[in-house]
Amino acid sequence: QVQLVESGGGLVQAGGSLRLSCAASGRTFSNYAMGWFRQAPGKEREFVAAITYIGRSTYYADSVKGRFTISRDSAKNSVYLQMNSLKPEDTAVYYCAAAPGLNRGFKEGRGYDYWGQGTQVTVSS
């Protein structure tokens, strides 16, 4: 079992930055690839970013590429999402998730065994 707790969300003006954190406890964090997803009101959950268990490879949605950076610190059992140049359309609840590996469908949310409770990000125009 892995417990995931997100933090760092809040209200920010367009063009601003936020850094989300996801703290993991339970099973060995370093054995899991990690992903960030988001869900805006009335919309389906969408993939934001993912990182392999070693951190050698990262993946991003086109909508955030060049603005968001995913990273992990195994010593702290944490994964981060640095969000820069935020836009109102980035407003959503952001979730982190843990998967044994990034296999087919990982951008669609498949293969993740554990999910956090989410943290709200609101970007004002």
LOMAR-340302 format. One record per residue (C-alpha): x, y, z; residue in three letters. Coordinates in pm, whole numbers. Layout:
N
{u->X v->Y w->Z aa->ALA};
...
//
This chain:
125
{u->0 v->0 w->0 aa->GLN};
{u->117 v->350 w->-86 aa->VAL};
{u->-37 v->664 w->53 aa->GLN};
{u->-4 v->982 w->-151 aa->LEU};
{u->-67 v->1330 w->-18 aa->VAL};
{u->-56 v->1634 w->-244 aa->GLU};
{u->13 v->1987 w->-128 aa->SER};
{u->111 v->2324 w->-268 aa->GLY};
{u->-206 v->2418 w->-448 aa->GLY};
{u->-364 v->2760 w->-418 aa->GLY};
{u->-474 v->3074 w->-595 aa->LEU};
{u->-231 v->3247 w->-829 aa->VAL};
{u->-256 v->3510 w->-1098 aa->GLN};
{u->-200 v->3425 w->-1461 aa->ALA};
{u->169 v->3419 w->-1538 aa->GLY};
{u->256 v->3313 w->-1187 aa->GLY};
{u->410 v->2992 w->-1054 aa->SER};
{u->325 v->2716 w->-810 aa->LEU};
{u->510 v->2408 w->-698 aa->ARG};
{u->303 v->2105 w->-613 aa->LEU};
{u->439 v->1832 w->-391 aa->SER};
{u->327 v->1474 w->-351 aa->CYS};
{u->455 v->1292 w->-44 aa->ALA};
{u->447 v->914 w->-52 aa->ALA};
{u->448 v->672 w->237 aa->SER};
{u->414 v->299 w->263 aa->GLY};
{u->584 v->77 w->9 aa->ARG};
{u->915 v->169 w->-142 aa->THR};
{u->857 v->491 w->-330 aa->PHE};
{u->1153 v->440 w->-560 aa->SER};
{u->988 v->131 w->-710 aa->ASN};
{u->709 v->339 w->-860 aa->TYR};
{u->676 v->564 w->-1159 aa->ALA};
{u->476 v->874 w->-1076 aa->MET};
{u->225 v->1079 w->-1265 aa->GLY};
{u->35 v->1404 w->-1228 aa->TRP};
{u->-318 v->1441 w->-1357 aa->PHE};
{u->-573 v->1717 w->-1332 aa->ARG};
{u->-947 v->1752 w->-1354 aa->GLN};
{u->-1132 v->2076 w->-1412 aa->ALA};
{u->-1502 v->2117 w->-1327 aa->PRO};
{u->-1719 v->1951 w->-1588 aa->GLY};
{u->-1422 v->1801 w->-1767 aa->LYS};
{u->-1259 v->1462 w->-1773 aa->GLU};
{u->-939 v->1391 w->-1592 aa->ARG};
{u->-637 v->1461 w->-1808 aa->GLU};
{u->-273 v->1366 w->-1801 aa->PHE};
{u->-24 v->1635 w->-1708 aa->VAL};
{u->317 v->1475 w->-1658 aa->ALA};
{u->490 v->1152 w->-1558 aa->ALA};
{u->834 v->1042 w->-1448 aa->ILE};
{u->992 v->697 w->-1445 aa->THR};
{u->1091 v->532 w->-1119 aa->TYR};
{u->1456 v->630 w->-1160 aa->ILE};
{u->1365 v->972 w->-1293 aa->GLY};
{u->1555 v->924 w->-1616 aa->ARG};
{u->1257 v->987 w->-1839 aa->SER};
{u->980 v->1241 w->-1818 aa->THR};
{u->664 v->1290 w->-2021 aa->TYR};
{u->437 v->1590 w->-2058 aa->TYR};
{u->104 v->1680 w->-2206 aa->ALA};
{u->143 v->1916 w->-2499 aa->ASP};
{u->-58 v->2179 w->-2314 aa->SER};
{u->202 v->2208 w->-2037 aa->VAL};
{u->524 v->2128 w->-2220 aa->LYS};
{u->781 v->2401 w->-2163 aa->GLY};
{u->591 v->2542 w->-1866 aa->ARG};
{u->570 v->2253 w->-1618 aa->PHE};
{u->851 v->2035 w->-1484 aa->THR};
{u->811 v->1706 w->-1302 aa->ILE};
{u->1086 v->1583 w->-1070 aa->SER};
{u->1132 v->1341 w->-785 aa->ARG};
{u->1343 v->1310 w->-475 aa->ASP};
{u->1363 v->951 w->-358 aa->SER};
{u->1537 v->1052 w->-37 aa->ALA};
{u->1228 v->1252 w->53 aa->LYS};
{u->980 v->1006 w->-101 aa->ASN};
{u->835 v->1291 w->-296 aa->SER};
{u->748 v->1397 w->-647 aa->VAL};
{u->707 v->1756 w->-752 aa->TYR};
{u->538 v->1954 w->-1025 aa->LEU};
{u->686 v->2297 w->-1086 aa->GLN};
{u->430 v->2502 w->-1275 aa->MET};
{u->538 v->2826 w->-1440 aa->ASN};
{u->360 v->3071 w->-1669 aa->SER};
{u->29 v->2953 w->-1536 aa->LEU};
{u->-285 v->3017 w->-1738 aa->LYS};
{u->-651 v->3027 w->-1632 aa->PRO};
{u->-704 v->2703 w->-1824 aa->GLU};
{u->-463 v->2531 w->-1583 aa->ASP};
{u->-727 v->2568 w->-1311 aa->THR};
{u->-814 v->2222 w->-1184 aa->ALA};
{u->-773 v->1975 w->-903 aa->VAL};
{u->-432 v->1816 w->-943 aa->TYR};
{u->-371 v->1454 w->-846 aa->TYR};
{u->-56 v->1252 w->-817 aa->CYS};
{u->-56 v->880 w->-884 aa->ALA};
{u->186 v->590 w->-851 aa->ALA};
{u->234 v->307 w->-1100 aa->ALA};
{u->467 v->4 w->-1107 aa->PRO};
{u->573 v->124 w->-1452 aa->GLY};
{u->471 v->353 w->-1736 aa->LEU};
{u->312 v->109 w->-1976 aa->ASN};
{u->61 v->145 w->-2257 aa->ARG};
{u->-214 v->383 w->-2160 aa->GLY};
{u->-26 v->559 w->-1884 aa->PHE};
{u->-134 v->895 w->-2023 aa->LYS};
{u->-493 v->777 w->-2004 aa->GLU};
{u->-457 v->692 w->-1638 aa->GLY};
{u->-414 v->319 w->-1683 aa->ARG};
{u->-178 v->124 w->-1464 aa->GLY};
{u->-173 v->352 w->-1164 aa->TYR};
{u->-233 v->162 w->-843 aa->ASP};
{u->-252 v->454 w->-604 aa->TYR};
{u->-395 v->805 w->-621 aa->TRP};
{u->-380 v->1103 w->-391 aa->GLY};
{u->-677 v->1308 w->-277 aa->GLN};
{u->-591 v->1607 w->-493 aa->GLY};
{u->-498 v->1970 w->-442 aa->THR};
{u->-682 v->2265 w->-594 aa->GLN};
{u->-501 v->2502 w->-828 aa->VAL};
{u->-686 v->2817 w->-931 aa->THR};
{u->-537 v->3062 w->-1180 aa->VAL};
{u->-706 v->3399 w->-1206 aa->SER};
{u->-696 v->3609 w->-1520 aa->SER};
//
